[in-house]
């Protein structure tokens, strides 16, 4: 048996001081074991896909909630600039001054 260098060896002893043999891994298994193993793999894959869909739906919902906020902020900015241009026009001043260096 090959030991992992990062883990210490496990010594399994009985109360009498004798060593126990490690349990042998099941080989082959029954058709039910193989079917349940395959079904479990499919279930894990379905869970990962469903989790991805939930994440995508959450992102779409968050974007849907942020779009009205962005529209409102843009509208407030537009009205603010429009009002300043209007006041500057009444006072006979240019609305924007561009300084080139």
N, C-alpha and C positions, 0 to 999 in steps of 0.2 A: 504494500500500500504506500503511495506517495504522499508525503506530508506537505502541507502548505507551509512555506517558510515564514509566513506572517502570523500563523496561529500555533500555539503550543500543542503538543500531542495530548490526546484525551486518554487517560488510563481509567478504564471502567473495571472496578473490582467488586467482588461479592463480599459480604461481611466476613466470610471465612478467609479472605485474603487471596482468592484465586481470580485470575483475569477472565473477563468475559470476552467472547469473540464478538466483533462488530456484526450487526445484522446484515444479511446479504440483500443486495438490492433485488427488487422484483424484476424478472426478465420476461419480456413478452407481455405478460398480463392477459387478462381476459378481454374479450371483445367489448365488454361493458366499460372496462377501464380505458381502453383506447377511444371509445365513443365519447365518454365523459371528458377525456382530455381534449379531444377535438372540439367538443361543444364548449368547454371552458375557454379555449383559445378564441373561438368565434364570439363568445360573450365579452371577452376583454376587448376585442377589436370593435364590437358594436358600442361598448361603453366609451372607448376613445373617440369614435366618430360622433356619438351623441354629445360628448363633452365639447368637441370642436364646434358642433352646431350651436350649442348653448352659448359658447363664447362669441361666435359670430353674431348670433341674435342679440346678445347683450351689447355688442359694439354698435350694431345697427340701431338699437333702441336709444343708446346714448347719443349717437349722431342725430337721430330724429329729434331728440330733446334739445340739442345744441343749435340746430339750424334756426329756429325762431329767435333765439338769443342773438345769434350773429346778424340776422336780418334787422332786429331792433337796434343793435349797436350801430350798424351801418346807417340806418335811418336817422338816428340821433346825430351821428357825425355829419351826415349830409345837411340836415337842418341847421346845425351849428355853423357850418361853412357858408351855407346860403344866407343865413342871417347876418354874418359878418360882412359878406360881400355886399349885401343890401345896404347896411349901415355905412360901409365905406363909400359906396356909390352916391349916397345922399350927401355925404360930407365932401364929395369931389376928390376923394383919394382913390388911387388904384387899389384894386382888391388884393392883389399879390404883388410883391416886389421880389424880383429875382436878382441876386447880387452875384456877378461873375468875377472871379479873381484871376 
